[in-house]
Amino acid sequence: MKTYSFILYKNVEHNNDFIMACIIKFCKIDSFAAEQCILIMNNANKCFIKIGSKNELCLIKHKFDKLNFKSKIKEYVPSNVHE
């Protein structure tokens, strides 16, 4: 079974507190991880937020899409950098 990643892009329409609240609520991650995502997005313009099944991530993407966030789902390919 394939695994996918959910990528969220930097959003200038909403403030960081709102974006963080959405990440916590929609992706079910804790506030520390959500804050790290905000920092990464502000520096790299995108962040890999969550890994999971395509169905699970499509539901999350739909919630962000309704709020005019730019995001995408792509097949997850694990890195072998540390091998």
WOURQUI-V442255 format. One record per pair of residues at least 12 apart in sequence whose C-alpha atoms are under 6 Angstrom apart, sorted by the first residue. I is the first residue (numbers start at 1). J is the second residue. If there is no record, write none. Layout:
BEGIN
i=(I	I)
j=(J	J)
END
This chain:
BEGIN
i=(3	3	3	4	4	4	4	4	4	4	5	5	5	5	5	6	6	6	6	7	7	7	7	7	8	8	8	9	9	9	9	10	10	10	20	26)
j=(52	53	76	51	52	53	54	74	75	76	50	51	73	74	76	48	49	50	73	47	48	49	71	72	46	47	71	45	46	70	71	41	45	46	34	60)
END
